[in-house]
Amino acid sequence: MPAKKPRIGLVTLGCDKNTVDMEHVAGALARRGCEVRVAPMDPDECRQDFDAVVVLTCGFIADAKTQSVESLVAWAERKKATGRPARLYAAGCLVQRHPGELQKELPEVDGWVGVGQVADLVASVTRPPAGGGCAALVKAHPSMDEVPAQPRLRLESGPSAWLKIADGCNHRCAFCAIPAIKGPFASLSREFLLREARSLVRQGVRELNLIAQDITAYGNDLYPDYRLPELLRDLCAVPGDFRVRCLYAYPGGITDRLLDVMAGEGKVVPYLDIPLQHLVPEMLKRMRRPSATLGTARLLSRIRRRLPGAVLRTTLIAGFPGETRELFRETVSLLKEYRFHWLGVFAYSPEEGTPAERFPDLPTESTRESRRLRLLEAQAAITAELNAARVGAVERLLVEHREPESGLWQCRGPFEAPEVDGTIWLSAAPGTVAVGDFVDARITASGIYDVFASPSSGD
């Protein structure tokens, strides 16, 4: 009788870059003969029995750190009380940031592995320390060298996937701990990325979402003359019916060459996620943003001129130290002027070890939260207007899921990035569409964030 495969549960917390990392871990574990399954953050919600559980943590902001600690504590308590899982491993950003403290507080954890250490993590899980004990394998300087050459094992079943083209960051924004956690910006090779893209498309992926801390810096560290525009051209040459979306594009790297490639390649949707973090130049300088002197109005005008139909998303931080009532009012005014289609807002939280942690004139917590809500309220009116203007237009939708109760199909078009933007609800007869299909549909109605559509008759 063949030996039973070790069953490994994988808990993925934090950003979409962690999702990609965990899928590489899953692929490597599967090639080692393990049975891998997605596990929930809370073991009380788990209906499976695991030999080992890996928790990939996030250490970016306070809420994310709390979530990671709570998950680790819950799984450690389950292990201590029941003996299952037999082994527990912690990896990723929070471990990279606080290895000593975590090891002291959670002796139930059998292994601690830092950022980007796929090979070390897989080795720890498949070859546990002899005689038990805690293995700490946190490298002081994370690198991208250990990304496996083989295709990753997808843990998400939908028709869109993340394609991480780089990690780490060379910017030194005052509020951000990512450079200290992940190290300098490091691009993945074009050969690796094209191989992974081809694999994902063969598996049925119909949308590749490019991600990194800053996708516009791609290639700076690897090649003399190969950057994001060239990568986009090569990705679009991969055979298959799919589209490409650009996320996390720092404003200073949005060149005319990039915009022209985006406009000229049919597979690239005219969508840009530009993490500005603030709209007032004075605040951008305090934040030490690389775009402090760029000129947001000029940038947006240039994008909209060179990329017809551009859909723009940004993120802002509300209540950064030094943000007065007057500066906040100016932010709201500029938001209404710039008219982004989508907006994410975070209330500022001081992060230990960052320069901004020591900045004076921090607004109260309640002020930061009220400003966050005020920005979202102002944006809701803008998004509602822009969505209403889509009514009557025909868009090419990607079908992602069917809602059983309503019978409507959950879709996204060029306007919507996964997880963060609105949804298109498609009304289609049973049997006429399926998950993973592209459908030409006419927008028939709109709400604040979601719109409704029906298949176009082709007129």
N, C-alpha and C positions, 0 to 999 in steps of 0.2 A: 504494500500500500504506500503510495507516495506521501512524503512528509507534508504536513499542513503548512501552507504559506503563512508567514507572519502577517498579521493584519495590523496596518498602521493607520491611525487617524490623524488627519491634517487639519489644524485650526489656523486659518489665515485671517489676520487682523491688519488694519491700516489700509494703505493705498493700493492702487492697481499695480504698482511696481512690485509690491509684495505678492500679489496674485501670480505674476509671471515667475518670480523667484520660487514660489511654492510649486508651480507646475513643473519647473526644472527639477526640483527635489522629488516630486512624484514620479517623473519619468525615470530618474536615476534609481529610485527605490524599486520601481516596477521591474527594471532591468536586472536588479539584484534578486528577483524572485519574491518580492513582497506584494501583498494585496493592499492597495491604498484606497482610502475612502475619505471623503470630506467629513469632518467632525465639527460640531457646533462649539461656539465660544463657551456655552454653559453646559457642563456634563449632565445636568439634570434633564436636558433636552435630547440627550443621546440615547438612541435605541439600539446601538451596536456595542459589541464587546471588542476592545482593542488590546493587542499585545503591547503596543507602544503608541503614544500620542506626541505629536510635534506641534508646538504653539509658536507660530511666526509672529513676533510682536512688533508693535509700532512705538516709537519714542518721540514723535514729532511735537505734539502739543499735549497739554495737561489732560484733556479728556481722553485722548488716545492712549496715553500712558496708564491712566486709571483703568481703562477697559482691558488693557493687556495684563496688568497686575491682577485684576479681578478674575480673569480667565485662568491665569496660572495658579492662583490660590485655589480656585474651585476644582481644577483638575488635580492639584496636589492633595486636597482634602479627599477627593474621591479615591485616589490611589492609596492613601493612608488608611482609609476606612474599609476598602473592599479588596485591595490588592490588584485592582484593574483600573487603568492599564498597569501592566507590570513595570513599565518604564515610561518616564516622562522627560521630554526634551524641550528646551526653550532656545529660540534663535531670533536673529534679526536686530532691529534698531534699538529697542529698549535694552536688550542684553549688551549690545555694543556700548551703550551709554552708561549703564549702571551695573556692570558685572559683579563687583564685589558685594554691593548691598543686596542684590537679589539672591546670590548664593547663600548669604548669611540668613536671610529670612525664609528661604524655601529649600531646606535640605532634602525634600522629597524629589527634587528635580535631579535626574541622572546625568544630564549633559547640558552645557551652555555653549552656544556657538554664535559668533558675531555675524556681521553683515557680509553677504556675498560668498560665504564659505560653504558652498553647496557640497563639495567633496568631503569636507570635514564633517558636516552634518550627516550625510548619508553613511559615512564610515562609522560614526558614533551610534547611529540607529541600528545598523546591520551587524556591528561588532561591538556590543556593549562592553564597558570596562570589566576586566576579569575580577571576580569577587565583589562586584557592585562598586559603589562609590561614585562620586561626582566628577565628571570630566569637564574641565573648563578649557575651551579652545577659542578664545576671543583674540583675534589678531589686532594689533594696535593700528594697523593701516589697511583698511579694506581695499580690495581690488576686484577687478572684473575677470581675473585670469581663470577662475574656477568654474565659469559657466560651461556646462557640458556641451560637447559638440553635437550630441544626439538630439533629436526633436523632443520637446517637452511633452508631458502627458496633460492634456487639458482637464481641468477640474470644473470648468463652467461649460454648460452644454449648449449655450445659445449660438447664433450664427455670427456674432462679432467677437473679436479677441483683441487683447492688448499686445502690441509689439514694442517691447522696451528696447530702444536703440542706444541708450547710454544710462549711466547712473553717476551719482556724486555731483559735486557742484564747485565751481571756482568763484562764484559770487560771494560777497561777504555782507549780505544784508544784516542790519542791526538786530533784527528780531528772530533770526533763523538759526537753528542748531544743526541743520542738515550737513553742511560741510564738515563739522566736527564729528558727526556720526558716520557719514558715508565716505568721507575723503574727497579728493579732487575729482573733477569731471573725467569720466572715462567712457569713450565710445566703444561700442561693439563693432566688430569688423563687418564690412559690407557683405563678405562671403557668408558669415554666420547669419546675418539678418535676412539675406535673400534665400538662403536655405530654409530658415525658419518660416518665412513668408510662404514659400512654395509648399511646405509641409502643412501649414495651417489651411491654405486654400484647398489642398487635396482633401483635408478632413471636413470640408464643407463650410469653412469660415467665409463670410461674405463682406465683412468689414474689418479692416486692419486699423486700429487706433494707435497712432505713434505716440509714445510717451517717453519722458526723461525728465530730469529736473529742468532742463532747458533744451528742447529739441533743436533749436536754431544753432546751438554750439556743436552740433554733430560733426565729427570728422576733424575738428581743429587739432586734436591731439594725435591723430593717426595718419592723416594724409595731407600732402601739400596742396591738392586742388580738388578734393572730393568732399562735398559738403551735403547739407540737407537737400538742396535742389537736385543734385545728381542722384542721391539715394531715392528720392521720389520718382525720378524717371525710371530707375532700375526696378523699383517695386511695381510701377505701373506696367512694365514689360513682362512681369510674371504672368503666365497664361491663366485664364480663368475670368469669371464674371464676379468681380468684387469691387469695393471702393476703399479709399484710404482717407483717413481723417487726421488732422494735425492738432495735437493737444500740447499745452504747456510751452508755448512759443514766446520767449522773452522778447519784448518790443524792440530792443536794439538789434536783434538778429533777423528781423523781418525785412529783408532786402528786396529791392525791385526784382532781382533775379529769382528769388524764391516765389514772389507773387506771380511772376510771369509763368513759371513752371506750373504753379497751382492752377492758373487760369487756362493753361494750354493742355494739361493732361486730363482727359475725360474721367479717369478713375478717381481723381482727387476731388473731394467735395469742397466747395468754397466756404470753408468753416475754419475759424482760428480761435483758439482759446489762448488769450493773452493775459497772463497773471500780473496785472498792474500793481495791485495792493493799495494804491491810493491814486487820487486824481489831482491833488493840489501839489504843485512843484515844491513848495516849502516842506510839505510832509514827506515827499519822496526823498528829499535831501536828508531829512532826519532819519529816515529809514535806511539810508545808505543804499538806495536802489540804483542799479546800473543804468536805469532809464530816467534818472532825475532831471537831466537836461535835454531829454529827447524831444519833448513837445508832443503831448498826447493828441491834441487836435490835428496837427499835421500828419501824424502817423495814421490816424483813422481815416483822414481824407485820402491819403495816398493808397491805403489798402482798398478803400471802396472804389477808387478810380481805376486801379489796376486789376482788381479781382471782382468782376461784376457779380452782383447778388451776394456779396460777402455776408456771412452770418458770424457775428462777433460775440464772444463770451469773455468775461473777465471776473476776477475775484478781488475783493477789497477787504482791508482790515479796518474795523471800526474802533475808535478809542485808543489809538496809539499815543504814547506819551507826547505831550505837547499839542495835541489836537484840541483846539479851543472851540467854543460854540461857533465863532465866526468861521473858522476853517471848516468845521463840519457843515455849516450851512452852504459854504462854497462847494463842498463835495457834492451835496445833494443837487445844487444848481448845475454843476458840470455833468453829473450823471444824467440829468434830464436833457442836457444839450447833446451829449455824445450818443445816446440811444443805442446802447448795447442790447442785443436780443436777449441775452441770458446773463445772470449775475449770481455769484456766490459771495457771501459775506461772513467773515469770522469776527467775533469780538476778540480784541487783542488779549492775549494772556502772556505774562512775562515768562520767558523760558530761561532756566538756569544756565549760566555759562555764556549767554549772549550779551552783547554790549547794551541792548535796550533794557535788559533787566535792571540796570543801574540808572536809567534815564529818569529825570525828574518830571513832575507835572503829569502823572498818570491819572486819567479820569477814573472815577469810581467804577466798581464793577457794574452797578446798576446803570450808570451812564453809558458804559461800553455796550451793554446789552440793548438798551433803548435805542442807541444809535444804529446798531445792527438791524433792529427791527424797522427803524425808519427808512434805512436804505432799501431794505427788501420791499417795503410798502411802495416807495417811489418807483422801484423797478417793476413791480407787478403791473402798474398802470402802463408802463412802456411796453412790456412784453405782451399784454393784452391787446394793445393797439397794433403791434407788429404782427401778431397772430391773426387778428381780424383782417388785416390786409392780405393774408394768404388765401382767404376764402375765394373760391373760383379757380385757383391755380391748380395745375396738374403737377404732382411731384412723384418721384420714384421712391417708393417706400420699401424698406426691408422688414419682412414679417418676422416677429420674434416669439410671439406667444399668443395662445388663444385663451381668453377669459371665459371659463365654463358658464358662469351664471348669465352673463350678458350675451354671450356668443360673439362678442367683438374680438377682433384681432389687434393685439398690441404691436405697433410698428414704430419705426423711426425713419425720418427722411434726412435730407441734407442739413436741415435746421437743428437736429437733435443729436447730441452726443450721448453715449450710454451712461445711465445712472444719475446724471446731474441735471439733465434738461427735461423738457416735457415729453409727452407721449402723443402719438397719432393713433386714434382708435378707428380701425377700418371695419366697415360693415360689408361683409362678403358672403355669398351663398356657400353653404357647406360643400366641401369638396372642390371648391374653385381655387383656393390658395392653401399653402402649407408653410410651416416654419422654415425660414431660409430662402423663401421666394423673394424676388424683386417684383413689385407690382406698381404699375402706373395708376395713380389714384387722384381724384379731384377732391380738394378740400371743400367740405360742405358747411362746416360750422366751426366756431372757435370758442374756447374759454380763456381763462387767464393764462394757463400754462399748456393745456392740452388742446388739440384740434381733432376734428372728426372728418372722415373721408369715406368715399365709396369708389370702387374701381372705375377707371375712366373708360368710356366707350370708344375712345380713339378719335373723337371728333375734334 
